[in-house]
Amino acid sequence: MNRFVIAGLDGSRESLDAADWAAREAVRRGLPLRLLHVADAPHPRTGLPELDVVGARLDGILNLAAISLSYAHPTLEIHARQHTGAPIPALVDAAREAELLVLGSRGYSGFAAFMVGSVALGVAARTHGPVALVRAGELPEDAHEPDADGAPTCTTPYRPVALGLDLTRPSDELLAYAFDAAASRGAPLEVVHAWTLPPLSAYIPAVTVSVPGDSRELERNTLCSLSAVLRPWQRKFPDTPVRERLVYGHAGHVLLKASLGASLLVIGRPRNVVRLGRAAHSVIHHVTCPVVVVPHD
């Protein structure tokens, strides 16, 4: 398989910001960058400027993005391609050649959150490889800790990479991606598992029952399981500091809180399920840092 980072481009501000993030990710990984534009139908050239304006605009999108990124990253190998077809199947198919597919999302006015379109959601729910969603306005310094004066800068260490881990499905693919992402940034990895008490077998409606002893034992057992899952990966990545966090609450809310102050959030999706779960939807729409969805068996 060819090793690429692919950035989907449609000429929007959010897709150009995502392409810039993809370029930085490709440099970190030492991989070429492929800029990809997908059109529903080809635009044949007629030689008449008034009829060729759409095709010329598409060429311009790719060429200008490639030139801009080559100036910013002179050592980066950049390829520009156009595909014809429905956007979701074309992007899913193209992603088979990539180590990472990067797409952009618009931010709500006044809020640092995603407004994810149907294409981005459809692709993230169907690909066989990781998909990164990057919000409009994402800047290089956003991934770094502030300096001593509290100002954003690219000269300070990276913020942590946050990983949402479901201990019922501790996928090696998900763990490998998260550890590699943290290592490539020289950043700590914060592994978060959200948990709640199992439902009581017998209960009184509308009455909340607390069982402190049982909850403490469950928490200890869960933390032991988390440590056991992470131990072999810590041996593979001995230079990556790992913070284990067991947080009581619903996964979507817990992951959103974990993403605050993170340079990247990594979450998983079962590969045999062609949809995103409730927690993934919540995270994708409201997270304030780039998020990578990793499909796994």
Contacts in CASP RR format, 6 or more apart in sequence:
PFRMAT RR
TARGET T0000
AUTHOR 0000-0000-0000
METHOD contacts of the structure
MODEL  1
MNRFVIAGLDGSRESLDAADWAAREAVRRGLPLRLLHVADAPHPRTGLPE
LDVVGARLDGILNLAAISLSYAHPTLEIHARQHTGAPIPALVDAAREAEL
LVLGSRGYSGFAAFMVGSVALGVAARTHGPVALVRAGELPEDAHEPDADG
APTCTTPYRPVALGLDLTRPSDELLAYAFDAAASRGAPLEVVHAWTLPPL
SAYIPAVTVSVPGDSRELERNTLCSLSAVLRPWQRKFPDTPVRERLVYGH
AGHVLLKASLGASLLVIGRPRNVVRLGRAAHSVIHHVTCPVVVVPHD
1 96 0 8 1.000
1 97 0 8 1.000
2 97 0 8 1.000
3 31 0 8 1.000
3 32 0 8 1.000
3 99 0 8 1.000
4 26 0 8 1.000
4 31 0 8 1.000
4 32 0 8 1.000
4 33 0 8 1.000
4 34 0 8 1.000
4 79 0 8 1.000
4 97 0 8 1.000
4 98 0 8 1.000
4 99 0 8 1.000
5 22 0 8 1.000
5 25 0 8 1.000
5 26 0 8 1.000
5 29 0 8 1.000
5 31 0 8 1.000
5 32 0 8 1.000
5 33 0 8 1.000
5 34 0 8 1.000
5 98 0 8 1.000
5 99 0 8 1.000
5 100 0 8 1.000
5 102 0 8 1.000
6 22 0 8 1.000
6 33 0 8 1.000
6 34 0 8 1.000
6 35 0 8 1.000
6 36 0 8 1.000
6 94 0 8 1.000
6 95 0 8 1.000
6 97 0 8 1.000
6 98 0 8 1.000
6 100 0 8 1.000
6 101 0 8 1.000
6 102 0 8 1.000
7 15 0 8 1.000
7 18 0 8 1.000
7 19 0 8 1.000
7 22 0 8 1.000
7 23 0 8 1.000
7 33 0 8 1.000
7 34 0 8 1.000
7 35 0 8 1.000
7 36 0 8 1.000
7 101 0 8 1.000
7 102 0 8 1.000
7 103 0 8 1.000
8 15 0 8 1.000
8 18 0 8 1.000
8 19 0 8 1.000
8 35 0 8 1.000
8 36 0 8 1.000
8 37 0 8 1.000
8 38 0 8 1.000
8 91 0 8 1.000
8 101 0 8 1.000
8 102 0 8 1.000
8 103 0 8 1.000
8 104 0 8 1.000
9 15 0 8 1.000
9 16 0 8 1.000
9 19 0 8 1.000
9 35 0 8 1.000
9 36 0 8 1.000
9 37 0 8 1.000
9 61 0 8 1.000
9 62 0 8 1.000
9 65 0 8 1.000
10 37 0 8 1.000
10 61 0 8 1.000
11 37 0 8 1.000
11 61 0 8 1.000
11 65 0 8 1.000
12 104 0 8 1.000
12 106 0 8 1.000
13 136 0 8 1.000
13 137 0 8 1.000
14 104 0 8 1.000
14 105 0 8 1.000
14 106 0 8 1.000
14 107 0 8 1.000
14 134 0 8 1.000
14 135 0 8 1.000
14 136 0 8 1.000
14 137 0 8 1.000
15 103 0 8 1.000
15 104 0 8 1.000
16 65 0 8 1.000
17 104 0 8 1.000
17 134 0 8 1.000
17 135 0 8 1.000
17 136 0 8 1.000
17 137 0 8 1.000
17 138 0 8 1.000
18 102 0 8 1.000
18 103 0 8 1.000
18 104 0 8 1.000
18 105 0 8 1.000
18 132 0 8 1.000
18 133 0 8 1.000
18 134 0 8 1.000
18 138 0 8 1.000
19 33 0 8 1.000
19 35 0 8 1.000
19 65 0 8 1.000
19 69 0 8 1.000
19 102 0 8 1.000
20 69 0 8 1.000
20 72 0 8 1.000
20 138 0 8 1.000
20 140 0 8 1.000
21 102 0 8 1.000
21 132 0 8 1.000
21 134 0 8 1.000
21 138 0 8 1.000
21 290 0 8 1.000
22 33 0 8 1.000
22 100 0 8 1.000
22 102 0 8 1.000
22 132 0 8 1.000
22 134 0 8 1.000
23 33 0 8 1.000
23 69 0 8 1.000
23 72 0 8 1.000
23 73 0 8 1.000
23 76 0 8 1.000
23 78 0 8 1.000
24 73 0 8 1.000
24 140 0 8 1.000
25 100 0 8 1.000
25 102 0 8 1.000
25 132 0 8 1.000
26 32 0 8 1.000
26 33 0 8 1.000
26 73 0 8 1.000
26 76 0 8 1.000
27 73 0 8 1.000
27 75 0 8 1.000
27 76 0 8 1.000
28 184 0 8 1.000
28 185 0 8 1.000
29 99 0 8 1.000
29 184 0 8 1.000
31 99 0 8 1.000
32 76 0 8 1.000
32 77 0 8 1.000
32 78 0 8 1.000
32 79 0 8 1.000
33 69 0 8 1.000
33 76 0 8 1.000
33 77 0 8 1.000
33 78 0 8 1.000
33 79 0 8 1.000
34 78 0 8 1.000
34 79 0 8 1.000
34 80 0 8 1.000
34 81 0 8 1.000
34 98 0 8 1.000
35 62 0 8 1.000
35 65 0 8 1.000
35 66 0 8 1.000
35 69 0 8 1.000
35 78 0 8 1.000
35 79 0 8 1.000
35 80 0 8 1.000
35 81 0 8 1.000
36 81 0 8 1.000
36 82 0 8 1.000
36 83 0 8 1.000
36 91 0 8 1.000
36 94 0 8 1.000
37 58 0 8 1.000
37 61 0 8 1.000
37 62 0 8 1.000
37 81 0 8 1.000
37 82 0 8 1.000
37 83 0 8 1.000
38 82 0 8 1.000
38 83 0 8 1.000
38 84 0 8 1.000
38 85 0 8 1.000
38 87 0 8 1.000
38 90 0 8 1.000
38 91 0 8 1.000
38 94 0 8 1.000
39 58 0 8 1.000
39 82 0 8 1.000
39 83 0 8 1.000
39 84 0 8 1.000
39 85 0 8 1.000
40 84 0 8 1.000
40 85 0 8 1.000
40 86 0 8 1.000
40 87 0 8 1.000
41 84 0 8 1.000
41 85 0 8 1.000
42 84 0 8 1.000
43 52 0 8 1.000
43 54 0 8 1.000
43 55 0 8 1.000
43 58 0 8 1.000
45 52 0 8 1.000
45 55 0 8 1.000
46 52 0 8 1.000
49 56 0 8 1.000
58 82 0 8 1.000
62 80 0 8 1.000
62 81 0 8 1.000
62 82 0 8 1.000
63 80 0 8 1.000
65 80 0 8 1.000
66 78 0 8 1.000
66 80 0 8 1.000
69 76 0 8 1.000
69 78 0 8 1.000
70 76 0 8 1.000
70 78 0 8 1.000
83 90 0 8 1.000
83 94 0 8 1.000
84 90 0 8 1.000
87 119 0 8 1.000
87 123 0 8 1.000
88 119 0 8 1.000
88 122 0 8 1.000
88 123 0 8 1.000
88 126 0 8 1.000
91 101 0 8 1.000
91 103 0 8 1.000
91 119 0 8 1.000
91 123 0 8 1.000
91 127 0 8 1.000
92 123 0 8 1.000
92 126 0 8 1.000
92 127 0 8 1.000
92 128 0 8 1.000
94 101 0 8 1.000
95 101 0 8 1.000
95 123 0 8 1.000
95 127 0 8 1.000
95 128 0 8 1.000
95 129 0 8 1.000
95 131 0 8 1.000
96 128 0 8 1.000
96 129 0 8 1.000
98 129 0 8 1.000
99 130 0 8 1.000
100 129 0 8 1.000
100 130 0 8 1.000
100 131 0 8 1.000
100 132 0 8 1.000
100 292 0 8 1.000
101 123 0 8 1.000
101 127 0 8 1.000
101 129 0 8 1.000
101 130 0 8 1.000
101 131 0 8 1.000
101 132 0 8 1.000
102 131 0 8 1.000
102 132 0 8 1.000
102 134 0 8 1.000
103 119 0 8 1.000
103 120 0 8 1.000
103 123 0 8 1.000
103 124 0 8 1.000
103 131 0 8 1.000
103 132 0 8 1.000
103 133 0 8 1.000
103 134 0 8 1.000
104 120 0 8 1.000
104 133 0 8 1.000
104 134 0 8 1.000
104 135 0 8 1.000
104 136 0 8 1.000
105 114 0 8 1.000
105 115 0 8 1.000
105 116 0 8 1.000
105 117 0 8 1.000
105 120 0 8 1.000
105 133 0 8 1.000
105 134 0 8 1.000
105 135 0 8 1.000
105 136 0 8 1.000
106 114 0 8 1.000
106 115 0 8 1.000
106 135 0 8 1.000
106 136 0 8 1.000
107 113 0 8 1.000
107 114 0 8 1.000
107 115 0 8 1.000
107 135 0 8 1.000
107 136 0 8 1.000
108 114 0 8 1.000
108 115 0 8 1.000
112 135 0 8 1.000
112 288 0 8 1.000
113 135 0 8 1.000
113 285 0 8 1.000
113 286 0 8 1.000
113 287 0 8 1.000
113 288 0 8 1.000
114 133 0 8 1.000
114 135 0 8 1.000
114 284 0 8 1.000
114 285 0 8 1.000
114 286 0 8 1.000
114 287 0 8 1.000
115 285 0 8 1.000
116 133 0 8 1.000
116 284 0 8 1.000
116 285 0 8 1.000
120 133 0 8 1.000
121 276 0 8 1.000
121 284 0 8 1.000
123 131 0 8 1.000
124 131 0 8 1.000
124 133 0 8 1.000
124 269 0 8 1.000
124 276 0 8 1.000
124 284 0 8 1.000
124 293 0 8 1.000
125 269 0 8 1.000
125 274 0 8 1.000
125 275 0 8 1.000
125 276 0 8 1.000
126 274 0 8 1.000
127 295 0 8 1.000
128 271 0 8 1.000
128 295 0 8 1.000
129 294 0 8 1.000
129 295 0 8 1.000
130 177 0 8 1.000
130 292 0 8 1.000
130 293 0 8 1.000
130 294 0 8 1.000
130 295 0 8 1.000
131 292 0 8 1.000
131 293 0 8 1.000
132 290 0 8 1.000
132 291 0 8 1.000
132 292 0 8 1.000
133 284 0 8 1.000
133 290 0 8 1.000
133 291 0 8 1.000
133 292 0 8 1.000
133 293 0 8 1.000
134 290 0 8 1.000
135 288 0 8 1.000
135 290 0 8 1.000
138 290 0 8 1.000
139 152 0 8 1.000
140 154 0 8 1.000
141 152 0 8 1.000
141 153 0 8 1.000
141 154 0 8 1.000
142 152 0 8 1.000
142 263 0 8 1.000
142 289 0 8 1.000
143 158 0 8 1.000
143 159 0 8 1.000
143 185 0 8 1.000
143 263 0 8 1.000
143 264 0 8 1.000
143 289 0 8 1.000
144 152 0 8 1.000
144 153 0 8 1.000
144 154 0 8 1.000
144 155 0 8 1.000
144 156 0 8 1.000
144 157 0 8 1.000
144 158 0 8 1.000
144 159 0 8 1.000
144 263 0 8 1.000
145 156 0 8 1.000
145 157 0 8 1.000
145 158 0 8 1.000
145 159 0 8 1.000
146 152 0 8 1.000
146 153 0 8 1.000
146 156 0 8 1.000
147 153 0 8 1.000
147 155 0 8 1.000
147 156 0 8 1.000
157 186 0 8 1.000
157 187 0 8 1.000
158 185 0 8 1.000
158 186 0 8 1.000
158 187 0 8 1.000
158 263 0 8 1.000
159 187 0 8 1.000
159 261 0 8 1.000
159 262 0 8 1.000
159 263 0 8 1.000
159 289 0 8 1.000
160 182 0 8 1.000
160 187 0 8 1.000
160 188 0 8 1.000
160 189 0 8 1.000
160 190 0 8 1.000
160 243 0 8 1.000
160 261 0 8 1.000
160 262 0 8 1.000
160 263 0 8 1.000
161 178 0 8 1.000
161 181 0 8 1.000
161 182 0 8 1.000
161 185 0 8 1.000
161 187 0 8 1.000
161 188 0 8 1.000
161 189 0 8 1.000
161 190 0 8 1.000
161 262 0 8 1.000
161 263 0 8 1.000
161 264 0 8 1.000
161 265 0 8 1.000
161 266 0 8 1.000
162 190 0 8 1.000
162 192 0 8 1.000
162 255 0 8 1.000
162 258 0 8 1.000
162 259 0 8 1.000
162 262 0 8 1.000
162 264 0 8 1.000
162 265 0 8 1.000
162 266 0 8 1.000
163 174 0 8 1.000
163 175 0 8 1.000
163 178 0 8 1.000
163 189 0 8 1.000
163 190 0 8 1.000
163 191 0 8 1.000
163 192 0 8 1.000
163 265 0 8 1.000
163 266 0 8 1.000
163 267 0 8 1.000
164 191 0 8 1.000
164 192 0 8 1.000
164 193 0 8 1.000
164 194 0 8 1.000
164 251 0 8 1.000
164 255 0 8 1.000
164 258 0 8 1.000
164 265 0 8 1.000
164 266 0 8 1.000
164 267 0 8 1.000
164 268 0 8 1.000
165 174 0 8 1.000
165 175 0 8 1.000
165 191 0 8 1.000
165 192 0 8 1.000
165 193 0 8 1.000
165 226 0 8 1.000
165 229 0 8 1.000
166 193 0 8 1.000
166 251 0 8 1.000
166 268 0 8 1.000
167 193 0 8 1.000
167 222 0 8 1.000
167 225 0 8 1.000
167 226 0 8 1.000
167 229 0 8 1.000
169 270 0 8 1.000
169 296 0 8 1.000
170 229 0 8 1.000
171 268 0 8 1.000
171 294 0 8 1.000
171 296 0 8 1.000
171 297 0 8 1.000
172 296 0 8 1.000
173 294 0 8 1.000
173 295 0 8 1.000
173 296 0 8 1.000
173 297 0 8 1.000
174 266 0 8 1.000
174 268 0 8 1.000
174 294 0 8 1.000
174 296 0 8 1.000
175 229 0 8 1.000
175 230 0 8 1.000
175 233 0 8 1.000
176 233 0 8 1.000
177 266 0 8 1.000
177 292 0 8 1.000
177 294 0 8 1.000
178 189 0 8 1.000
178 191 0 8 1.000
178 266 0 8 1.000
178 294 0 8 1.000
179 189 0 8 1.000
179 233 0 8 1.000
179 236 0 8 1.000
179 237 0 8 1.000
179 240 0 8 1.000
181 264 0 8 1.000
181 266 0 8 1.000
181 292 0 8 1.000
182 188 0 8 1.000
182 189 0 8 1.000
182 237 0 8 1.000
182 240 0 8 1.000
183 237 0 8 1.000
183 239 0 8 1.000
183 240 0 8 1.000
185 263 0 8 1.000
185 264 0 8 1.000
186 239 0 8 1.000
186 240 0 8 1.000
187 240 0 8 1.000
187 263 0 8 1.000
188 240 0 8 1.000
188 241 0 8 1.000
188 242 0 8 1.000
188 243 0 8 1.000
189 240 0 8 1.000
189 241 0 8 1.000
189 242 0 8 1.000
189 243 0 8 1.000
190 242 0 8 1.000
190 243 0 8 1.000
190 245 0 8 1.000
190 258 0 8 1.000
190 262 0 8 1.000
191 226 0 8 1.000
191 230 0 8 1.000
191 242 0 8 1.000
191 243 0 8 1.000
191 244 0 8 1.000
191 245 0 8 1.000
192 245 0 8 1.000
192 247 0 8 1.000
192 254 0 8 1.000
192 255 0 8 1.000
192 258 0 8 1.000
193 222 0 8 1.000
193 226 0 8 1.000
193 245 0 8 1.000
193 246 0 8 1.000
193 247 0 8 1.000
194 247 0 8 1.000
194 248 0 8 1.000
194 249 0 8 1.000
194 250 0 8 1.000
194 251 0 8 1.000
194 252 0 8 1.000
194 253 0 8 1.000
194 254 0 8 1.000
194 255 0 8 1.000
195 218 0 8 1.000
195 219 0 8 1.000
195 222 0 8 1.000
195 246 0 8 1.000
195 247 0 8 1.000
195 248 0 8 1.000
195 249 0 8 1.000
196 248 0 8 1.000
196 249 0 8 1.000
196 250 0 8 1.000
197 211 0 8 1.000
197 214 0 8 1.000
197 215 0 8 1.000
197 218 0 8 1.000
198 218 0 8 1.000
200 209 0 8 1.000
203 209 0 8 1.000
219 246 0 8 1.000
219 248 0 8 1.000
222 246 0 8 1.000
223 244 0 8 1.000
223 246 0 8 1.000
226 244 0 8 1.000
226 246 0 8 1.000
227 244 0 8 1.000
230 242 0 8 1.000
230 244 0 8 1.000
234 240 0 8 1.000
234 242 0 8 1.000
245 258 0 8 1.000
247 254 0 8 1.000
247 257 0 8 1.000
247 258 0 8 1.000
250 279 0 8 1.000
251 279 0 8 1.000
252 278 0 8 1.000
252 279 0 8 1.000
252 282 0 8 1.000
252 283 0 8 1.000
253 282 0 8 1.000
255 265 0 8 1.000
255 267 0 8 1.000
255 279 0 8 1.000
255 282 0 8 1.000
255 283 0 8 1.000
255 287 0 8 1.000
256 282 0 8 1.000
256 283 0 8 1.000
256 286 0 8 1.000
256 287 0 8 1.000
258 265 0 8 1.000
259 265 0 8 1.000
259 283 0 8 1.000
259 287 0 8 1.000
259 288 0 8 1.000
259 289 0 8 1.000
259 291 0 8 1.000
260 288 0 8 1.000
261 289 0 8 1.000
262 289 0 8 1.000
263 289 0 8 1.000
263 290 0 8 1.000
264 289 0 8 1.000
264 290 0 8 1.000
264 291 0 8 1.000
264 292 0 8 1.000
265 283 0 8 1.000
265 287 0 8 1.000
265 289 0 8 1.000
265 290 0 8 1.000
265 291 0 8 1.000
265 292 0 8 1.000
266 291 0 8 1.000
266 292 0 8 1.000
266 294 0 8 1.000
267 279 0 8 1.000
267 280 0 8 1.000
267 283 0 8 1.000
267 291 0 8 1.000
267 292 0 8 1.000
267 293 0 8 1.000
267 294 0 8 1.000
268 280 0 8 1.000
268 293 0 8 1.000
268 294 0 8 1.000
268 295 0 8 1.000
268 296 0 8 1.000
269 276 0 8 1.000
269 277 0 8 1.000
269 280 0 8 1.000
269 293 0 8 1.000
269 294 0 8 1.000
269 295 0 8 1.000
269 296 0 8 1.000
270 295 0 8 1.000
270 296 0 8 1.000
270 297 0 8 1.000
271 295 0 8 1.000
271 296 0 8 1.000
271 297 0 8 1.000
272 297 0 8 1.000
276 284 0 8 1.000
276 293 0 8 1.000
280 293 0 8 1.000
283 291 0 8 1.000
284 291 0 8 1.000
284 293 0 8 1.000
END
